[in-house]
Amino acid sequence: MTDFNQLYDAERFRSQAHLLADTLADYLKNCTSGTEKAIQFETPDAMLANWQQDFDNPAPKAVNTLFEKILAQSIHIHSPRYMGHQVAVPAPVTVLAAALESLLNNSGAIHEMGMTISSLEKIITQWFAKKLGFPEESYGIITSGGTLASLTAMLTARAIKAPDAVWTTGNQTPLAIMVSEQAHYCIDRAARIMGLGTKGIIKVPVNDRFQMRTELLEDLLAAARSEGYHVFAIVGSACTTATGSYDNLSEIARFAQKNNIWMHTDGAHGGVAALSEKYKHLVQGIEHSDSVVVDFHKMLMVPSLSTGVFYRNPKDSFHTFAQQASYLFANNDEDWYNTGKRTFECTRPGTILRVYTLLYAYGATVFQDIVDTLYNLGKTFAVMIQRNPAFELALEPETNIVCFRYIGDKQEASALNALNQQIRQCILEDGRFYVVSTIIAEVFYLRVALMNPLTTEKELGELLDFVAAKAPLMRI
Ligand SMILES: *Cc1c(COP(=O)(O)O)cnc(C)c1O
């Protein structure tokens, strides 16, 4: 029989926590000093076999042995040579907040179960909404990730703009949304979950900078209407995932207002430009959106998942889920503090504590500074690539997302695709750097998202040197 007194023993916890703190601090030190690899790559099958063996042979060891093993076998996002997917490099202080939050295990659903959470969510979403240029009274909700956030906003849009009360009647009229063909796949997925089908997702072509071609919108709308579709929402990307391109939000807003269409801005990655004096021009027009999504767990150094859905008119969010649950909510009032009325999730973690802790410890400028630092770094890297004749930039970056490839002495296009794929695999297996890839117009590019503010020209130069040294030796 499990001894629960021992399981919850405070002193045992104290000593385990001290050990883990030391392990994590050593990891951070090794990352910043450059001795830690970004990744020690193992194939899925090898990894699975390894852990299956661990699971099948439970040897009662100190739990820190397990923690150290997990650390060794994970990707190391704190390495300044980690330049891969767009996830935050968590500020250590936010990790402490996350530990606190986990132990408390309060929930955001109803005020009593998360009294701190509901207040902080209101304060932070109101603060952020103002930065987006929304009116004074605007605020939003916190949800688990940009994908769920955009689905939530799309549900709000449908509740408000669809001709039928879809919540009760189901989809009666064929409904559609408009979105750039370069948008994150979560918009397509949300639309399909909502029953819109392929024809309900009008994909707007992009220009050579991968921005929505807004001059096509009126014609596309007319064509959809003539086929009996009711377009209820348009989604702007701020920015796109693959290339970091910002749609022209002012033009999208003008179109949306004229045609009584909900404007949603997917700012999961780049909505944070609104916090920067230097870069806020990129999101000009965002203030006209009806809803905006921003991930705290991408650009803002907060561990996953923590996402804000901001509503220009906060009353709109009370229409998303027109549902009663008498065991949870005493009434149907539009109270700001029982957030479960407005979020998809019921039990919901208080990830806002991580955001608030960072602001508390470093002040609001920490957010502006991280955006400026990372976006500046993107520009620096682009210049380094342009100056190096062995490399080619896919396009001038607007953000910290940079797509480029090795061209050497300019071989055939198909050979270059194969060569750059091999380069990417070589980088992965070496493990000192971590970069990803994307295909743009059938061209294979290496892709970095520079998420670590401790990455400098030194590491970026080393990456180019590494590729330039390895590529000529490769056979394709
Ligand atoms: C990352 C991203 C998403 C998805 O957000 P998650 O938090 O990963 O669910 C959606 N849209 C864009 C533009 C993104 O960059």
The ligand as an SDF file (V2000), in Angstrom:
LIG
                    3D

 15 15  0  0  0  0  0  0  0  0999 V2000
    2.5830   28.6630  -34.0290 C   0  0  0  0  0  0  0  0  0  0  0  0
    1.4830   29.2450  -34.7870 C   0  0  0  0  0  0  0  0  0  0  0  0
    0.1760   28.8000  -34.6000 C   0  0  0  0  0  0  0  0  0  0  0  0
   -0.1580   27.6320  -33.7000 C   0  0  0  0  0  0  0  0  0  0  0  0
   -0.0230   27.9750  -32.3840 O   0  0  0  0  0  0  0  0  0  0  0  0
    0.1840   26.8400  -31.2620 P   0  0  0  0  0  0  0  0  0  0  0  0
    0.3710   27.6460  -30.0290 O   0  0  0  0  0  0  0  0  0  0  0  0
    1.3870   26.0680  -31.6700 O   0  0  0  0  0  0  0  0  0  0  0  0
   -1.0460   26.0040  -31.2350 O   0  0  0  0  0  0  0  0  0  0  0  0
   -0.8240   29.4180  -35.2960 C   0  0  0  0  0  0  0  0  0  0  0  0
   -0.5560   30.4220  -36.1420 N   0  0  0  0  0  0  0  0  0  0  0  0
    0.6890   30.8700  -36.3610 C   0  0  0  0  0  0  0  0  0  0  0  0
    0.9030   31.9980  -37.3180 C   0  0  0  0  0  0  0  0  0  0  0  0
    1.7650   30.3070  -35.6790 C   0  0  0  0  0  0  0  0  0  0  0  0
    2.9940   30.7600  -35.8990 O   0  0  0  0  0  0  0  0  0  0  0  0
  1  2  1  0
  2  3  1  0
  2 14  2  0
  3  4  1  0
  3 10  2  0
  4  5  1  0
  5  6  1  0
  6  7  2  0
  6  8  1  0
  6  9  1  0
 10 11  1  0
 11 12  2  0
 12 13  1  0
 12 14  1  0
 14 15  1  0
M  END
$$$$
